[in-house]
Amino acid sequence: MTINRQISWGKVMEVNIKEARGKFSSLIHQVEEGVEVILTRRRIEVARLVPSAGKTKRLPSLKKFRAAIKLSGRPLSETVIEGRQEERY
């Protein structure tokens, strides 16, 4: 069970260990964004994931770059199908 709460110095999220195993990479991403994650077992705090004290610079998202790529020509699937048909005959 995930519990989110806002504290005066930042955002904190409580996650039980079983749930954290399934979404660990997502939790790490949130920590990189400045969220403190508290790991609990039976509602008792056992660990904290906190952002590193050093400044880290994240790379920009590639979504815009990928969207800007224009593909030209025939789809590769058509080329493969055509090649297979030519080999048969």
Phi and psi restraints in degrees (range 20) as a CNS / XPLOR table:
assign (resid 1 and name C) (resid 2 and name N)
       (resid 2 and name CA) (resid 2 and name C) 1.0 -96.8 20.0 2
assign (resid 2 and name N) (resid 2 and name CA)
       (resid 2 and name C) (resid 3 and name N) 1.0 132.7 20.0 2
assign (resid 2 and name C) (resid 3 and name N)
       (resid 3 and name CA) (resid 3 and name C) 1.0 -123.3 20.0 2
assign (resid 3 and name N) (resid 3 and name CA)
       (resid 3 and name C) (resid 4 and name N) 1.0 122.8 20.0 2
assign (resid 3 and name C) (resid 4 and name N)
       (resid 4 and name CA) (resid 4 and name C) 1.0 -103.6 20.0 2
assign (resid 4 and name N) (resid 4 and name CA)
       (resid 4 and name C) (resid 5 and name N) 1.0 140.4 20.0 2
assign (resid 4 and name C) (resid 5 and name N)
       (resid 5 and name CA) (resid 5 and name C) 1.0 -148.6 20.0 2
assign (resid 5 and name N) (resid 5 and name CA)
       (resid 5 and name C) (resid 6 and name N) 1.0 150.2 20.0 2
assign (resid 5 and name C) (resid 6 and name N)
       (resid 6 and name CA) (resid 6 and name C) 1.0 -102.8 20.0 2
assign (resid 6 and name N) (resid 6 and name CA)
       (resid 6 and name C) (resid 7 and name N) 1.0 125.6 20.0 2
assign (resid 6 and name C) (resid 7 and name N)
       (resid 7 and name CA) (resid 7 and name C) 1.0 -116.9 20.0 2
assign (resid 7 and name N) (resid 7 and name CA)
       (resid 7 and name C) (resid 8 and name N) 1.0 154.4 20.0 2
assign (resid 7 and name C) (resid 8 and name N)
       (resid 8 and name CA) (resid 8 and name C) 1.0 -51.7 20.0 2
assign (resid 8 and name N) (resid 8 and name CA)
       (resid 8 and name C) (resid 9 and name N) 1.0 -31.9 20.0 2
assign (resid 8 and name C) (resid 9 and name N)
       (resid 9 and name CA) (resid 9 and name C) 1.0 -97.3 20.0 2
assign (resid 9 and name N) (resid 9 and name CA)
       (resid 9 and name C) (resid 10 and name N) 1.0 -1.7 20.0 2
assign (resid 9 and name C) (resid 10 and name N)
       (resid 10 and name CA) (resid 10 and name C) 1.0 161.4 20.0 2
assign (resid 10 and name N) (resid 10 and name CA)
       (resid 10 and name C) (resid 11 and name N) 1.0 -176.2 20.0 2
assign (resid 10 and name C) (resid 11 and name N)
       (resid 11 and name CA) (resid 11 and name C) 1.0 -94.0 20.0 2
assign (resid 11 and name N) (resid 11 and name CA)
       (resid 11 and name C) (resid 12 and name N) 1.0 138.6 20.0 2
assign (resid 11 and name C) (resid 12 and name N)
       (resid 12 and name CA) (resid 12 and name C) 1.0 -126.9 20.0 2
assign (resid 12 and name N) (resid 12 and name CA)
       (resid 12 and name C) (resid 13 and name N) 1.0 141.3 20.0 2
assign (resid 12 and name C) (resid 13 and name N)
       (resid 13 and name CA) (resid 13 and name C) 1.0 -128.9 20.0 2
assign (resid 13 and name N) (resid 13 and name CA)
       (resid 13 and name C) (resid 14 and name N) 1.0 131.0 20.0 2
assign (resid 13 and name C) (resid 14 and name N)
       (resid 14 and name CA) (resid 14 and name C) 1.0 -102.4 20.0 2
assign (resid 14 and name N) (resid 14 and name CA)
       (resid 14 and name C) (resid 15 and name N) 1.0 131.3 20.0 2
assign (resid 14 and name C) (resid 15 and name N)
       (resid 15 and name CA) (resid 15 and name C) 1.0 -137.7 20.0 2
assign (resid 15 and name N) (resid 15 and name CA)
       (resid 15 and name C) (resid 16 and name N) 1.0 134.1 20.0 2
assign (resid 15 and name C) (resid 16 and name N)
       (resid 16 and name CA) (resid 16 and name C) 1.0 -75.8 20.0 2
assign (resid 16 and name N) (resid 16 and name CA)
       (resid 16 and name C) (resid 17 and name N) 1.0 156.3 20.0 2
assign (resid 16 and name C) (resid 17 and name N)
       (resid 17 and name CA) (resid 17 and name C) 1.0 -60.5 20.0 2
assign (resid 17 and name N) (resid 17 and name CA)
       (resid 17 and name C) (resid 18 and name N) 1.0 -40.2 20.0 2
assign (resid 17 and name C) (resid 18 and name N)
       (resid 18 and name CA) (resid 18 and name C) 1.0 -60.5 20.0 2
assign (resid 18 and name N) (resid 18 and name CA)
       (resid 18 and name C) (resid 19 and name N) 1.0 -43.6 20.0 2
assign (resid 18 and name C) (resid 19 and name N)
       (resid 19 and name CA) (resid 19 and name C) 1.0 -68.9 20.0 2
assign (resid 19 and name N) (resid 19 and name CA)
       (resid 19 and name C) (resid 20 and name N) 1.0 -37.0 20.0 2
assign (resid 19 and name C) (resid 20 and name N)
       (resid 20 and name CA) (resid 20 and name C) 1.0 -62.9 20.0 2
assign (resid 20 and name N) (resid 20 and name CA)
       (resid 20 and name C) (resid 21 and name N) 1.0 -34.4 20.0 2
assign (resid 20 and name C) (resid 21 and name N)
       (resid 21 and name CA) (resid 21 and name C) 1.0 -58.8 20.0 2
assign (resid 21 and name N) (resid 21 and name CA)
       (resid 21 and name C) (resid 22 and name N) 1.0 -39.4 20.0 2
assign (resid 21 and name C) (resid 22 and name N)
       (resid 22 and name CA) (resid 22 and name C) 1.0 -75.8 20.0 2
assign (resid 22 and name N) (resid 22 and name CA)
       (resid 22 and name C) (resid 23 and name N) 1.0 -21.0 20.0 2
assign (resid 22 and name C) (resid 23 and name N)
       (resid 23 and name CA) (resid 23 and name C) 1.0 -134.7 20.0 2
assign (resid 23 and name N) (resid 23 and name CA)
       (resid 23 and name C) (resid 24 and name N) 1.0 41.1 20.0 2
assign (resid 23 and name C) (resid 24 and name N)
       (resid 24 and name CA) (resid 24 and name C) 1.0 -61.2 20.0 2
assign (resid 24 and name N) (resid 24 and name CA)
       (resid 24 and name C) (resid 25 and name N) 1.0 -44.5 20.0 2
assign (resid 24 and name C) (resid 25 and name N)
       (resid 25 and name CA) (resid 25 and name C) 1.0 -63.9 20.0 2
assign (resid 25 and name N) (resid 25 and name CA)
       (resid 25 and name C) (resid 26 and name N) 1.0 -35.0 20.0 2
assign (resid 25 and name C) (resid 26 and name N)
       (resid 26 and name CA) (resid 26 and name C) 1.0 -65.6 20.0 2
assign (resid 26 and name N) (resid 26 and name CA)
       (resid 26 and name C) (resid 27 and name N) 1.0 -40.2 20.0 2
assign (resid 26 and name C) (resid 27 and name N)
       (resid 27 and name CA) (resid 27 and name C) 1.0 -64.7 20.0 2
assign (resid 27 and name N) (resid 27 and name CA)
       (resid 27 and name C) (resid 28 and name N) 1.0 -41.3 20.0 2
assign (resid 27 and name C) (resid 28 and name N)
       (resid 28 and name CA) (resid 28 and name C) 1.0 -62.0 20.0 2
assign (resid 28 and name N) (resid 28 and name CA)
       (resid 28 and name C) (resid 29 and name N) 1.0 -41.3 20.0 2
assign (resid 28 and name C) (resid 29 and name N)
       (resid 29 and name CA) (resid 29 and name C) 1.0 -60.5 20.0 2
assign (resid 29 and name N) (resid 29 and name CA)
       (resid 29 and name C) (resid 30 and name N) 1.0 -42.2 20.0 2
assign (resid 29 and name C) (resid 30 and name N)
       (resid 30 and name CA) (resid 30 and name C) 1.0 -66.0 20.0 2
assign (resid 30 and name N) (resid 30 and name CA)
       (resid 30 and name C) (resid 31 and name N) 1.0 -37.6 20.0 2
assign (resid 30 and name C) (resid 31 and name N)
       (resid 31 and name CA) (resid 31 and name C) 1.0 -63.0 20.0 2
assign (resid 31 and name N) (resid 31 and name CA)
       (resid 31 and name C) (resid 32 and name N) 1.0 -40.5 20.0 2
assign (resid 31 and name C) (resid 32 and name N)
       (resid 32 and name CA) (resid 32 and name C) 1.0 -61.6 20.0 2
assign (resid 32 and name N) (resid 32 and name CA)
       (resid 32 and name C) (resid 33 and name N) 1.0 -28.4 20.0 2
assign (resid 32 and name C) (resid 33 and name N)
       (resid 33 and name CA) (resid 33 and name C) 1.0 -84.2 20.0 2
assign (resid 33 and name N) (resid 33 and name CA)
       (resid 33 and name C) (resid 34 and name N) 1.0 -1.8 20.0 2
assign (resid 33 and name C) (resid 34 and name N)
       (resid 34 and name CA) (resid 34 and name C) 1.0 107.7 20.0 2
assign (resid 34 and name N) (resid 34 and name CA)
       (resid 34 and name C) (resid 35 and name N) 1.0 2.6 20.0 2
assign (resid 34 and name C) (resid 35 and name N)
       (resid 35 and name CA) (resid 35 and name C) 1.0 -85.9 20.0 2
assign (resid 35 and name N) (resid 35 and name CA)
       (resid 35 and name C) (resid 36 and name N) 1.0 135.4 20.0 2
assign (resid 35 and name C) (resid 36 and name N)
       (resid 36 and name CA) (resid 36 and name C) 1.0 -89.7 20.0 2
assign (resid 36 and name N) (resid 36 and name CA)
       (resid 36 and name C) (resid 37 and name N) 1.0 130.3 20.0 2
assign (resid 36 and name C) (resid 37 and name N)
       (resid 37 and name CA) (resid 37 and name C) 1.0 -112.0 20.0 2
assign (resid 37 and name N) (resid 37 and name CA)
       (resid 37 and name C) (resid 38 and name N) 1.0 125.0 20.0 2
assign (resid 37 and name C) (resid 38 and name N)
       (resid 38 and name CA) (resid 38 and name C) 1.0 -104.0 20.0 2
assign (resid 38 and name N) (resid 38 and name CA)
       (resid 38 and name C) (resid 39 and name N) 1.0 123.3 20.0 2
assign (resid 38 and name C) (resid 39 and name N)
       (resid 39 and name CA) (resid 39 and name C) 1.0 -93.6 20.0 2
assign (resid 39 and name N) (resid 39 and name CA)
       (resid 39 and name C) (resid 40 and name N) 1.0 131.2 20.0 2
assign (resid 39 and name C) (resid 40 and name N)
       (resid 40 and name CA) (resid 40 and name C) 1.0 -124.4 20.0 2
assign (resid 40 and name N) (resid 40 and name CA)
       (resid 40 and name C) (resid 41 and name N) 1.0 153.9 20.0 2
assign (resid 40 and name C) (resid 41 and name N)
       (resid 41 and name CA) (resid 41 and name C) 1.0 -129.9 20.0 2
assign (resid 41 and name N) (resid 41 and name CA)
       (resid 41 and name C) (resid 42 and name N) 1.0 118.9 20.0 2
assign (resid 41 and name C) (resid 42 and name N)
       (resid 42 and name CA) (resid 42 and name C) 1.0 53.4 20.0 2
assign (resid 42 and name N) (resid 42 and name CA)
       (resid 42 and name C) (resid 43 and name N) 1.0 44.3 20.0 2
assign (resid 42 and name C) (resid 43 and name N)
       (resid 43 and name CA) (resid 43 and name C) 1.0 64.8 20.0 2
assign (resid 43 and name N) (resid 43 and name CA)
       (resid 43 and name C) (resid 44 and name N) 1.0 15.4 20.0 2
assign (resid 43 and name C) (resid 44 and name N)
       (resid 44 and name CA) (resid 44 and name C) 1.0 -110.0 20.0 2
assign (resid 44 and name N) (resid 44 and name CA)
       (resid 44 and name C) (resid 45 and name N) 1.0 128.6 20.0 2
assign (resid 44 and name C) (resid 45 and name N)
       (resid 45 and name CA) (resid 45 and name C) 1.0 -64.3 20.0 2
assign (resid 45 and name N) (resid 45 and name CA)
       (resid 45 and name C) (resid 46 and name N) 1.0 129.6 20.0 2
assign (resid 45 and name C) (resid 46 and name N)
       (resid 46 and name CA) (resid 46 and name C) 1.0 -120.0 20.0 2
assign (resid 46 and name N) (resid 46 and name CA)
       (resid 46 and name C) (resid 47 and name N) 1.0 -22.2 20.0 2
assign (resid 46 and name C) (resid 47 and name N)
       (resid 47 and name CA) (resid 47 and name C) 1.0 -161.0 20.0 2
assign (resid 47 and name N) (resid 47 and name CA)
       (resid 47 and name C) (resid 48 and name N) 1.0 161.9 20.0 2
assign (resid 47 and name C) (resid 48 and name N)
       (resid 48 and name CA) (resid 48 and name C) 1.0 -131.3 20.0 2
assign (resid 48 and name N) (resid 48 and name CA)
       (resid 48 and name C) (resid 49 and name N) 1.0 138.3 20.0 2
assign (resid 48 and name C) (resid 49 and name N)
       (resid 49 and name CA) (resid 49 and name C) 1.0 -107.5 20.0 2
assign (resid 49 and name N) (resid 49 and name CA)
       (resid 49 and name C) (resid 50 and name N) 1.0 118.5 20.0 2
assign (resid 49 and name C) (resid 50 and name N)
       (resid 50 and name CA) (resid 50 and name C) 1.0 -126.0 20.0 2
assign (resid 50 and name N) (resid 50 and name CA)
       (resid 50 and name C) (resid 51 and name N) 1.0 153.0 20.0 2
assign (resid 50 and name C) (resid 51 and name N)
       (resid 51 and name CA) (resid 51 and name C) 1.0 -60.8 20.0 2
assign (resid 51 and name N) (resid 51 and name CA)
       (resid 51 and name C) (resid 52 and name N) 1.0 146.6 20.0 2
assign (resid 51 and name C) (resid 52 and name N)
       (resid 52 and name CA) (resid 52 and name C) 1.0 -63.7 20.0 2
assign (resid 52 and name N) (resid 52 and name CA)
       (resid 52 and name C) (resid 53 and name N) 1.0 147.2 20.0 2
assign (resid 52 and name C) (resid 53 and name N)
       (resid 53 and name CA) (resid 53 and name C) 1.0 -68.5 20.0 2
assign (resid 53 and name N) (resid 53 and name CA)
       (resid 53 and name C) (resid 54 and name N) 1.0 -31.5 20.0 2
assign (resid 53 and name C) (resid 54 and name N)
       (resid 54 and name CA) (resid 54 and name C) 1.0 -74.6 20.0 2
assign (resid 54 and name N) (resid 54 and name CA)
       (resid 54 and name C) (resid 55 and name N) 1.0 153.3 20.0 2
assign (resid 54 and name C) (resid 55 and name N)
       (resid 55 and name CA) (resid 55 and name C) 1.0 -75.9 20.0 2
assign (resid 55 and name N) (resid 55 and name CA)
       (resid 55 and name C) (resid 56 and name N) 1.0 127.6 20.0 2
assign (resid 55 and name C) (resid 56 and name N)
       (resid 56 and name CA) (resid 56 and name C) 1.0 -118.1 20.0 2
assign (resid 56 and name N) (resid 56 and name CA)
       (resid 56 and name C) (resid 57 and name N) 1.0 140.4 20.0 2
assign (resid 56 and name C) (resid 57 and name N)
       (resid 57 and name CA) (resid 57 and name C) 1.0 -110.9 20.0 2
assign (resid 57 and name N) (resid 57 and name CA)
       (resid 57 and name C) (resid 58 and name N) 1.0 119.0 20.0 2
assign (resid 57 and name C) (resid 58 and name N)
       (resid 58 and name CA) (resid 58 and name C) 1.0 -79.3 20.0 2
assign (resid 58 and name N) (resid 58 and name CA)
       (resid 58 and name C) (resid 59 and name N) 1.0 145.9 20.0 2
assign (resid 58 and name C) (resid 59 and name N)
       (resid 59 and name CA) (resid 59 and name C) 1.0 -73.4 20.0 2
assign (resid 59 and name N) (resid 59 and name CA)
       (resid 59 and name C) (resid 60 and name N) 1.0 147.3 20.0 2
assign (resid 59 and name C) (resid 60 and name N)
       (resid 60 and name CA) (resid 60 and name C) 1.0 -66.8 20.0 2
assign (resid 60 and name N) (resid 60 and name CA)
       (resid 60 and name C) (resid 61 and name N) 1.0 156.1 20.0 2
assign (resid 60 and name C) (resid 61 and name N)
       (resid 61 and name CA) (resid 61 and name C) 1.0 -66.0 20.0 2
assign (resid 61 and name N) (resid 61 and name CA)
       (resid 61 and name C) (resid 62 and name N) 1.0 147.3 20.0 2
assign (resid 61 and name C) (resid 62 and name N)
       (resid 62 and name CA) (resid 62 and name C) 1.0 -95.1 20.0 2
assign (resid 62 and name N) (resid 62 and name CA)
       (resid 62 and name C) (resid 63 and name N) 1.0 6.3 20.0 2
assign (resid 62 and name C) (resid 63 and name N)
       (resid 63 and name CA) (resid 63 and name C) 1.0 -58.2 20.0 2
assign (resid 63 and name N) (resid 63 and name CA)
       (resid 63 and name C) (resid 64 and name N) 1.0 -47.5 20.0 2
assign (resid 63 and name C) (resid 64 and name N)
       (resid 64 and name CA) (resid 64 and name C) 1.0 -64.8 20.0 2
assign (resid 64 and name N) (resid 64 and name CA)
       (resid 64 and name C) (resid 65 and name N) 1.0 -40.2 20.0 2
assign (resid 64 and name C) (resid 65 and name N)
       (resid 65 and name CA) (resid 65 and name C) 1.0 -62.1 20.0 2
assign (resid 65 and name N) (resid 65 and name CA)
       (resid 65 and name C) (resid 66 and name N) 1.0 -47.0 20.0 2
assign (resid 65 and name C) (resid 66 and name N)
       (resid 66 and name CA) (resid 66 and name C) 1.0 -63.4 20.0 2
assign (resid 66 and name N) (resid 66 and name CA)
       (resid 66 and name C) (resid 67 and name N) 1.0 -38.5 20.0 2
assign (resid 66 and name C) (resid 67 and name N)
       (resid 67 and name CA) (resid 67 and name C) 1.0 -67.6 20.0 2
assign (resid 67 and name N) (resid 67 and name CA)
       (resid 67 and name C) (resid 68 and name N) 1.0 -26.5 20.0 2
assign (resid 67 and name C) (resid 68 and name N)
       (resid 68 and name CA) (resid 68 and name C) 1.0 -79.7 20.0 2
assign (resid 68 and name N) (resid 68 and name CA)
       (resid 68 and name C) (resid 69 and name N) 1.0 -14.6 20.0 2
assign (resid 68 and name C) (resid 69 and name N)
       (resid 69 and name CA) (resid 69 and name C) 1.0 -75.2 20.0 2
assign (resid 69 and name N) (resid 69 and name CA)
       (resid 69 and name C) (resid 70 and name N) 1.0 124.8 20.0 2
assign (resid 69 and name C) (resid 70 and name N)
       (resid 70 and name CA) (resid 70 and name C) 1.0 -103.3 20.0 2
assign (resid 70 and name N) (resid 70 and name CA)
       (resid 70 and name C) (resid 71 and name N) 1.0 124.6 20.0 2
assign (resid 70 and name C) (resid 71 and name N)
       (resid 71 and name CA) (resid 71 and name C) 1.0 -91.3 20.0 2
assign (resid 71 and name N) (resid 71 and name CA)
       (resid 71 and name C) (resid 72 and name N) 1.0 140.8 20.0 2
assign (resid 71 and name C) (resid 72 and name N)
       (resid 72 and name CA) (resid 72 and name C) 1.0 -127.9 20.0 2
assign (resid 72 and name N) (resid 72 and name CA)
       (resid 72 and name C) (resid 73 and name N) 1.0 162.5 20.0 2
assign (resid 72 and name C) (resid 73 and name N)
       (resid 73 and name CA) (resid 73 and name C) 1.0 87.6 20.0 2
assign (resid 73 and name N) (resid 73 and name CA)
       (resid 73 and name C) (resid 74 and name N) 1.0 -174.3 20.0 2
assign (resid 73 and name C) (resid 74 and name N)
       (resid 74 and name CA) (resid 74 and name C) 1.0 -77.5 20.0 2
assign (resid 74 and name N) (resid 74 and name CA)
       (resid 74 and name C) (resid 75 and name N) 1.0 155.0 20.0 2
assign (resid 74 and name C) (resid 75 and name N)
       (resid 75 and name CA) (resid 75 and name C) 1.0 -63.3 20.0 2
assign (resid 75 and name N) (resid 75 and name CA)
       (resid 75 and name C) (resid 76 and name N) 1.0 145.1 20.0 2
assign (resid 75 and name C) (resid 76 and name N)
       (resid 76 and name CA) (resid 76 and name C) 1.0 -60.1 20.0 2
assign (resid 76 and name N) (resid 76 and name CA)
       (resid 76 and name C) (resid 77 and name N) 1.0 -34.8 20.0 2
assign (resid 76 and name C) (resid 77 and name N)
       (resid 77 and name CA) (resid 77 and name C) 1.0 -60.2 20.0 2
assign (resid 77 and name N) (resid 77 and name CA)
       (resid 77 and name C) (resid 78 and name N) 1.0 -39.2 20.0 2
assign (resid 77 and name C) (resid 78 and name N)
       (resid 78 and name CA) (resid 78 and name C) 1.0 -64.4 20.0 2
assign (resid 78 and name N) (resid 78 and name CA)
       (resid 78 and name C) (resid 79 and name N) 1.0 -41.3 20.0 2
assign (resid 78 and name C) (resid 79 and name N)
       (resid 79 and name CA) (resid 79 and name C) 1.0 -63.2 20.0 2
assign (resid 79 and name N) (resid 79 and name CA)
       (resid 79 and name C) (resid 80 and name N) 1.0 -42.0 20.0 2
assign (resid 79 and name C) (resid 80 and name N)
       (resid 80 and name CA) (resid 80 and name C) 1.0 -65.7 20.0 2
assign (resid 80 and name N) (resid 80 and name CA)
       (resid 80 and name C) (resid 81 and name N) 1.0 -45.5 20.0 2
assign (resid 80 and name C) (resid 81 and name N)
       (resid 81 and name CA) (resid 81 and name C) 1.0 -61.1 20.0 2
assign (resid 81 and name N) (resid 81 and name CA)
       (resid 81 and name C) (resid 82 and name N) 1.0 -44.1 20.0 2
assign (resid 81 and name C) (resid 82 and name N)
       (resid 82 and name CA) (resid 82 and name C) 1.0 -61.8 20.0 2
assign (resid 82 and name N) (resid 82 and name CA)
       (resid 82 and name C) (resid 83 and name N) 1.0 -42.9 20.0 2
assign (resid 82 and name C) (resid 83 and name N)
       (resid 83 and name CA) (resid 83 and name C) 1.0 -63.5 20.0 2
assign (resid 83 and name N) (resid 83 and name CA)
       (resid 83 and name C) (resid 84 and name N) 1.0 -39.3 20.0 2
assign (resid 83 and name C) (resid 84 and name N)
       (resid 84 and name CA) (resid 84 and name C) 1.0 -66.2 20.0 2
assign (resid 84 and name N) (resid 84 and name CA)
       (resid 84 and name C) (resid 85 and name N) 1.0 -40.0 20.0 2
assign (resid 84 and name C) (resid 85 and name N)
       (resid 85 and name CA) (resid 85 and name C) 1.0 -67.2 20.0 2
assign (resid 85 and name N) (resid 85 and name CA)
       (resid 85 and name C) (resid 86 and name N) 1.0 -38.1 20.0 2
assign (resid 85 and name C) (resid 86 and name N)
       (resid 86 and name CA) (resid 86 and name C) 1.0 -65.9 20.0 2
assign (resid 86 and name N) (resid 86 and name CA)
       (resid 86 and name C) (resid 87 and name N) 1.0 -34.7 20.0 2
assign (resid 86 and name C) (resid 87 and name N)
       (resid 87 and name CA) (resid 87 and name C) 1.0 -68.8 20.0 2
assign (resid 87 and name N) (resid 87 and name CA)
       (resid 87 and name C) (resid 88 and name N) 1.0 -30.4 20.0 2
assign (resid 87 and name C) (resid 88 and name N)
       (resid 88 and name CA) (resid 88 and name C) 1.0 -72.6 20.0 2
assign (resid 88 and name N) (resid 88 and name CA)
       (resid 88 and name C) (resid 89 and name N) 1.0 -29.9 20.0 2
